[in-house]
Amino acid sequence: MKTEVIAIIGAGKGGTAILETLLKMPSVVTKHVCDVNPSAPGIVLARKHGIQCHTKMTAICQDKEIDLIFEVTGRKEVFAQVLAQKQEHTRVICSEDARIIFHLLDLQQEVSDRLEDDNIMLEQRVLERTQEQEKANLDLEQKIIEYEKLNEKLQQINNEKTKYLMHATHQLKAPFAAIQSYTDLILEGYAGEIPKTTRAIVEKINKRCILLSDSIKDMLELANLKSLVKENIQMSVCPIDSIVSSVVKHLGTLAVAREIKISVPETFNDVSVKCNRNQILILLSNLLENAIYYSPNGSMISIAVKAVPPERVNISVTDHGIGIDEKHLHRIFEEYFRSNKAVAVNERGTGLGLAIAMEIAGIHGTTIKVESTLGKGSVFSFQLKTAQKNKTA
C-alpha cells in the first residue's frame, strides 16, 4: 500500500483533531503543519512528533512530496491561495470535506479497534486452552480418564469460541452498515457537492464497506453451520427439480447481466433427495454463483443431475471459466483462501463461499469433488441420498 504524505494548513481545534487521527494511521505520513499562530494546539502537537511546523504555507505548496493537503482554516482566500500555489499532482481537501471524511474514518477506526481487541482476547483464550491441552497430553498415559474429560472440555471451548465469534461479528454489522449509509448519502449528493478527489475516496470507502458486509454475512453463516448439532438438523424429502429451479431463478439476474446461459436437465421430476433444503440451496447457490463470476461473458454453464445406484444422486455444476491451478486445488475449500487470479476476476469474493459449501456437504455425509483445468473451466459435484417423495425424515 502506497504511503500518503500529507500536510495540514490550520492548526486550531479542527486541524488538531485531524492530526490526532492521522497519527494513528499506519499508511499515512504527516510532513507539515502550518498556522499563523506558532502556539496553536496543532503546532504544539506536531512539534512533539517531530513534524515540520510553519507560519507560512509557501514551503508546503512547493514540496513535491506532498500528496494531499488538508486546508482547515475555513477561509476561502486561504483555500484559493493553496489551489493556486500547490504542485500539480497534489490534492486539496477543504474543511467541509475534511469533516465528512474524518467522521467516517473515526467510525472505521472505532470498528477496527474493537475488532483488534476482540482478536487479542480470543487469541489469549485459545493460547490458554492450548497450554491446558499440552499439559493433558504429557499426563496422557497416567490419566486416561482426565484426558477424556479434557477433550470434552475442549469441545465446550470450541463451542464458546464459535459463539463468541458470532457475537463479535454481530456487533460489527451495525457500525459497517452506518459507514456504508453515510457514504451512500454523500455519493448521492445529500451532503452537497463534493470535489472529484473526495468522491473517489468516499467511493473506495463504500466498496470496502460492501466487501466487509459480505464477509460478515459469510462469517456468520459459517459460524452458524459449525455450531449446529448434526443430530438436531431437520432433514426432509425434497424434489431435486424444485431445488435446482429455485437456485437458477435466484441467480438469474446475475447470469443475464453477464449474458451467461444456464443449462439444466430437461426432466428430473421423479428424483427426490433427503436433505435440509435451505442448506442445499446455499451449497448449490455458492457453486453456481462462483461459476457465473469466474466465467467469461456469453459463455454456458451446465447443471447436471445423474443417478448413482443404488440410492444416491450426483449433482454437478460445469463452467468454461478461468479454471483453477493444480497447485491450488487442495486449498480452495480453506477459509479465506483466494488465488491471485480469482481476486483479479472478482474483487468482491470473501474466500468463505466454498468453505460454507463444504461444511454443508459434511453435514449431509458427503463431500464436494472438483475437476479443473486452468483456463478451460471447472466441474464441481456432490452426491445426496435419494428418497421417496412425501416421506419426511
C-alpha positions in Angstrom: 0.0 0.0 0.0 1.4 3.4 -1.0 2.2 5.8 1.9 0.3 9.1 1.6 2.3 12.2 2.5 0.0 14.8 4.0 0.2 18.4 5.1 -2.3 20.4 7.3 -2.9 24.1 6.9 -4.7 25.4 10.0 -3.7 24.0 13.4 -6.7 25.1 15.6 -9.3 22.7 17.0 -10.2 21.2 13.7 -6.6 20.8 12.5 -5.6 19.3 15.8 -8.4 16.7 15.5 -7.3 15.8 12.0 -3.6 15.5 13.1 -4.6 13.2 16.0 -6.4 10.9 13.6 -3.6 10.9 11.0 -1.0 10.0 13.7 -3.0 6.7 14.3 -3.0 5.7 10.7 0.0 3.5 9.7 -0.1 4.2 5.9 0.0 8.0 6.3 2.9 10.4 7.0 2.1 13.9 8.1 5.1 16.0 7.0 4.0 19.7 7.5 1.7 21.6 9.8 1.1 25.3 9.2 -0.6 28.0 11.3 -0.1 31.8 11.6 -0.2 31.2 15.4 3.1 29.4 16.4 1.5 28.4 19.7 -1.6 26.8 18.1 -2.5 23.4 19.7 -1.9 21.6 16.4 1.6 23.2 16.1 2.4 22.1 19.7 1.3 18.5 19.0 3.2 18.5 15.7 6.5 19.5 17.4 6.1 16.7 19.9 6.0 14.2 17.0 8.9 15.8 15.0 6.7 17.2 12.3 7.8 20.3 10.4 5.9 23.4 11.6 5.4 26.7 9.6 3.7 30.0 10.0 3.6 30.4 6.2 2.3 27.9 3.7 4.9 28.6 0.9 7.1 25.6 1.8 4.2 23.3 1.9 2.9 24.2 -1.5 6.3 23.9 -3.1 7.0 20.5 -1.6 6.8 17.9 -4.4 6.5 15.0 -1.9 3.1 16.2 -0.7 0.2 14.0 -2.0 -2.7 15.7 0.0 -3.2 19.0 1.8 -5.9 19.5 4.4 -6.9 23.2 4.3 -8.9 23.6 7.5 -8.7 27.3 8.3 -12.2 27.8 6.9 -11.1 30.9 5.0 -11.9 31.0 1.3 -9.0 33.2 0.4 -6.5 30.7 2.0 -8.1 27.8 0.1 -7.8 29.8 -3.1 -4.1 30.5 -2.4 -3.4 26.9 -1.8 -5.1 25.9 -5.1 -3.1 28.4 -6.9 0.4 27.6 -5.4 0.2 23.8 -4.9 2.1 21.3 -7.0 0.1 19.9 -10.0 -0.2 16.3 -8.5 -1.1 17.5 -5.0 -4.8 17.1 -4.0 -6.5 19.6 -1.7 -9.4 19.0 0.7 -11.2 21.9 2.3 -12.5 22.0 5.9 -16.1 21.0 5.0 -15.0 17.9 3.1 -12.4 17.0 5.8 -15.2 16.9 8.5 -17.2 14.4 6.5 -14.2 12.1 5.7 -12.8 12.1 9.2 -16.2 11.4 10.6 -16.2 8.2 8.5 -12.6 7.4 9.4 -13.4 7.8 13.1 -16.2 5.3 12.7 -13.9 2.9 10.8 -11.2 3.3 13.4 -13.6 2.5 16.2 -14.6 -0.7 14.4 -11.0 -1.6 13.8 -10.0 -1.0 17.4 -12.9 -3.1 18.7 -12.1 -5.9 16.3 -8.4 -5.8 17.3 -9.4 -6.0 21.0 -11.7 -9.0 20.3 -8.9 -10.8 18.4 -6.4 -10.3 21.2 -8.9 -11.6 23.7 -9.7 -14.6 21.5 -6.1 -15.4 20.9 -5.4 -15.2 24.6 -8.2 -17.6 25.4 -7.1 -20.0 22.7 -3.5 -19.8 24.0 -4.6 -20.6 27.5 -6.7 -23.6 26.3 -3.8 -24.8 24.1 -1.5 -24.8 27.1 -4.0 -26.8 29.0 -4.2 -29.4 26.2 -0.4 -29.7 26.1 -0.3 -30.5 29.8 -3.0 -33.1 29.4 -1.0 -34.8 26.6 2.0 -35.1 29.0 -0.1 -36.9 31.5 -2.0 -39.0 28.9 -0.6 -42.4 29.9 -1.3 -41.9 33.6 -4.6 -40.1 33.4 -6.8 -41.6 30.7 -10.0 -40.6 32.4 -8.8 -37.0 32.9 -7.8 -36.9 29.2 -11.3 -37.8 28.2 -12.7 -35.1 30.4 -10.3 -32.5 28.9 -11.4 -33.5 25.4 -15.0 -32.8 26.4 -13.9 -29.5 27.9 -12.1 -28.6 24.7 -15.3 -29.2 22.7 -17.1 -26.8 25.0 -14.3 -24.2 24.5 -14.7 -24.6 20.7 -18.4 -24.0 21.1 -17.8 -21.0 23.2 -15.3 -19.7 20.7 -17.8 -20.1 17.9 -20.5 -18.3 19.9 -18.1 -15.5 20.8 -17.2 -15.1 17.1 -20.8 -14.9 16.2 -21.4 -12.3 18.9 -18.4 -10.2 17.9 -19.4 -10.4 14.2 -23.0 -9.3 15.0 -21.6 -6.3 16.9 -19.6 -5.3 13.8 -22.6 -5.3 11.5 -24.2 -2.1 12.7 -21.0 0.1 12.5 -20.3 -1.0 9.0 -23.9 -0.5 8.0 -23.7 3.0 9.4 -20.5 3.8 7.4 -22.0 2.5 4.2 -25.1 4.5 4.8 -23.1 7.7 5.3 -21.1 7.1 2.1 -24.3 6.4 0.2 -25.7 9.7 1.3 -22.5 11.6 0.3 -22.3 9.9 -3.1 -26.0 10.5 -3.8 -25.5 14.3 -3.2 -27.4 14.7 0.1 -24.3 16.3 1.7 -23.9 18.7 -1.1 -21.5 18.9 -4.0 -18.1 17.3 -3.3 -14.8 17.6 -5.2 -13.9 14.8 -7.6 -10.9 13.7 -5.5 -13.2 13.5 -2.4 -15.7 11.4 -4.3 -13.0 8.9 -5.3 -12.0 8.5 -1.7 -15.6 8.0 -0.5 -16.3 5.5 -3.3 -13.3 3.4 -2.1 -14.7 3.5 1.4 -18.1 2.4 0.1 -16.6 -0.5 -1.8 -14.7 -1.6 1.3 -17.9 -1.5 3.4 -19.7 -3.7 0.8 -16.9 -6.2 0.9 -16.7 -6.2 4.7 -20.5 -6.6 4.9 -20.4 -9.6 2.6 -17.6 -11.1 4.7 -19.5 -10.6 7.9 -22.6 -12.3 6.4 -20.5 -15.3 5.3 -18.6 -15.4 8.6 -22.0 -15.6 10.5 -23.2 -18.3 8.1 -20.1 -20.4 8.6 -20.1 -19.9 12.4 -23.8 -21.0 12.4 -23.0 -24.1 10.5 -20.1 -25.0 12.7 -22.2 -24.6 15.9 -25.0 -26.8 14.7 -25.6 -30.2 16.3 -25.9 -32.6 13.3 -28.4 -34.8 15.1 -30.8 -31.8 15.5 -30.8 -30.7 11.9 -34.2 -31.2 10.2 -33.9 -33.4 7.1 -36.8 -33.9 4.7 -37.6 -35.3 1.2 -37.1 -32.6 -1.4 -37.6 -32.8 -5.2 -34.4 -32.0 -7.0 -36.1 -30.0 -9.7 -37.5 -27.6 -7.0 -34.0 -27.0 -5.6 -32.3 -26.5 -8.9 -35.1 -24.2 -10.3 -35.0 -22.1 -7.1 -31.2 -21.6 -7.4 -31.3 -20.8 -11.1 -34.1 -18.3 -10.6 -32.3 -16.7 -7.6 -29.2 -16.1 -9.7 -30.9 -15.5 -13.0 -30.4 -11.7 -12.9 -26.7 -12.1 -12.3 -26.4 -14.6 -15.2 -28.4 -12.3 -17.5 -26.2 -9.3 -16.6 -23.2 -11.4 -17.7 -25.0 -12.8 -20.8 -24.4 -16.3 -19.4 -26.8 -19.1 -20.3 -27.5 -21.8 -17.6 -28.4 -25.3 -19.0 -30.4 -27.6 -16.7 -31.7 -31.1 -17.2 -34.9 -31.3 -19.3 -36.5 -33.7 -16.9 -35.7 -35.0 -13.4 -39.2 -34.7 -11.9 -39.1 -38.1 -10.3 -35.8 -37.5 -8.4 -36.1 -36.6 -4.7 -33.3 -36.3 -2.1 -33.1 -36.5 1.6 -31.6 -33.2 2.8 -32.0 -29.9 4.7 -33.5 -27.8 1.8 -32.2 -24.4 3.0 -28.6 -25.7 3.4 -28.6 -27.4 0.0 -29.9 -24.3 -1.6 -27.0 -22.4 -0.1 -24.5 -25.0 -1.2 -25.7 -25.1 -4.8 -26.1 -21.3 -5.0 -22.5 -20.9 -3.9 -21.3 -23.3 -6.6 -23.4 -21.7 -9.3 -22.6 -18.1 -8.3 -18.8 -18.9 -8.4 -19.3 -20.4 -11.9 -21.0 -17.2 -13.1 -18.4 -14.8 -11.6 -15.5 -16.8 -13.0 -16.9 -17.4 -16.4 -16.5 -15.1 -19.4 -19.5 -13.1 -20.7 -21.6 -15.0 -23.1 -20.5 -18.5 -22.0 -22.5 -21.5 -21.0 -22.9 -23.1 -17.5 -24.4 -26.6 -17.1 -26.2 -28.2 -14.1 -26.4 -31.9 -14.4 -28.3 -34.5 -12.2 -27.3 -38.1 -12.6 -28.5 -41.2 -10.6 -25.7 -43.1 -8.8 -27.1 -46.6 -7.9 -28.2 -47.9 -5.6 -29.5 -44.8 -3.7 -27.6 -41.7 -4.5 -27.8 -38.8 -7.0 -24.9 -36.8 -8.3 -25.4 -33.0 -8.8 -22.7 -31.1 -10.8 -22.0 -27.6 -12.0 -19.8 -27.2 -15.1 -18.4 -23.9 -16.3 -15.9 -22.9 -19.0 -14.3 -20.1 -17.0 -10.8 -19.3 -15.7 -10.2 -22.7 -14.1 -8.0 -23.5 -11.1 -4.3 -24.0 -11.0 -3.5 -27.6 -9.9 -1.2 -26.3 -7.1 -4.3 -24.5 -5.6 -6.8 -27.3 -5.8 -6.1 -28.7 -2.3 -6.6 -25.3 -0.8 -9.8 -23.9 -2.4 -12.0 -25.1 0.4 -9.9 -23.4 3.1 -11.4 -20.4 4.8 -10.4 -17.1 3.2 -8.2 -18.7 0.6 -8.3 -17.0 -2.8 -5.8 -17.2 -5.6 -4.4 -14.1 -7.2 -6.2 -14.9 -10.4 -9.6 -15.3 -8.6 -9.1 -11.9 -6.9 -8.3 -10.2 -10.2 -11.5 -11.5 -11.8 -13.8 -11.0 -8.7 -12.8 -8.4 -6.1 -15.9 -8.9 -4.0 -15.3 -12.6 -3.1 -14.9 -13.3 0.6 -13.0 -16.5 0.4 -15.7 -18.2 2.5 -18.2 -19.5 -0.1 -16.6 -22.8 -0.8 -15.8 -23.3 2.9 -19.5 -22.9 3.6 -20.4 -25.3 0.8 -18.0 -27.9 2.1 -19.3 -27.5 5.7 -22.9 -28.2 4.4 -21.7 -31.2 2.4 -20.1 -32.6 5.6 -23.4 -32.2 7.5 -25.1 -34.3 4.8 -22.4 -37.0 4.9 -20.9 -36.2 1.6 -18.1 -34.1 0.1 -17.5 -31.8 -2.9 -15.3 -33.0 -5.7 -13.7 -30.7 -8.2 -12.1 -31.2 -11.6 -10.5 -28.2 -13.2 -8.1 -27.2 -16.0 -6.5 -23.8 -15.8 -8.0 -21.5 -18.5 -10.6 -24.0 -19.6 -13.1 -24.4 -16.7 -14.2 -26.4 -13.7 -16.6 -29.1 -12.6 -17.9 -29.1 -9.0 -20.0 -32.0 -7.9 -21.5 -33.6 -4.8 -23.9 -36.5 -4.0 -27.0 -36.8 -1.9 -29.1 -39.7 -0.8 -32.2 -40.3 -2.9 -35.6 -40.8 -1.2 -39.3 -41.3 -1.9 -41.4 -38.2 -2.2 -43.8 -37.2 0.6 -41.7 -39.1 3.1 -40.1 -36.9 5.8 -37.0 -37.8 7.9 
